[in-house]
């Protein structure tokens, strides 16, 4: 497992957002529509360009059918390598 102390909370959020979205079978566009956000904003969140407000964090959690705090837990850090492999194939 990747040591948690090597990551800051924003990186954890980016990883988790992509992980939950991907595992729910949602595109960035679909998630954006569910959250009443733009696809570009979702993309920017996944790349760490922005941090969401608490209200947006709640909206995203609701859209993904999870508690918002789950987007901040370092549970899916091991999946980072797998995401990169999948993205490289696209």
N, C-alpha and C positions, 0 to 999 in steps of 0.2 A: 504494500500500500504506500501511496505517496504521503510523506509527512505533512500533516495539516499545517504546521507552522511555516511551510514554504508558500502558502497561499494567503492572500488577503481576502477579505469577505467579498469584495467585488468579483474576484476571479471565481470564487466558490459559487456566487450567484450566477455568473455567466455559464459555468459548466452545468449547474443544475437546471437552469432555464432551458438550455438546449436539450439536456437529457430528458426532462419531463415532456417537452414538446415533441421530441423525436419519438419517444416511447408511447405517446398518445396518438401517434400517426398524424400529427398536425404539421402543416406547412407554416412558415412565418406569416403568410397572408391569412390563413385560417385562424391562427391564434390572435393575430391583430384584430380581426373582425370580432372575435369573441370578447375581446377586452376593450373594444372601441378605441383602438390605437392604430397607428399606421404600421404597415409592414417594415418600413425603413426604421421606425423606432424599435421594433422588436429585434431587427438585425443589429442595430446599434447597441442594444442591451446585451445581446449575445456576444458581441465583440468587445464589450467593456467600455464603450465610448461614453455611456451615460449610466447613472444609477437611478433606479426608479424611486418615486416618492412612495410613502407608505400606502397611500390610496391606490396607486398603480400596482404595487406589490400585492395588495388584496385582490384587485381585479384580475391580475394574472393568476394568482392562486385559485381563485374561483373558477376561472376559465379552464384551468388544468385539473380541477377537482381535487385540490390538495390544500392543506393549511399553508398560508403564506410563509411561515417559518421554515417549511421544508425546502424552500428555495435558498435558504441560507445555511443549511446543514452540510457539512463536508462528507456526505455519504457516497457521492458518485465520482470522486476524484480519479479512481482507478479506470473509469470509462473514458478519460480524456484521450488516451492513445487510440481507442476504438473509434471515437468520433473522427479523429484526424484521418484514420484509414478510410472510413466511409465517405468523408468529404472529398478525399483525394480521388475517389472512384467516380464522383459525379462530374 
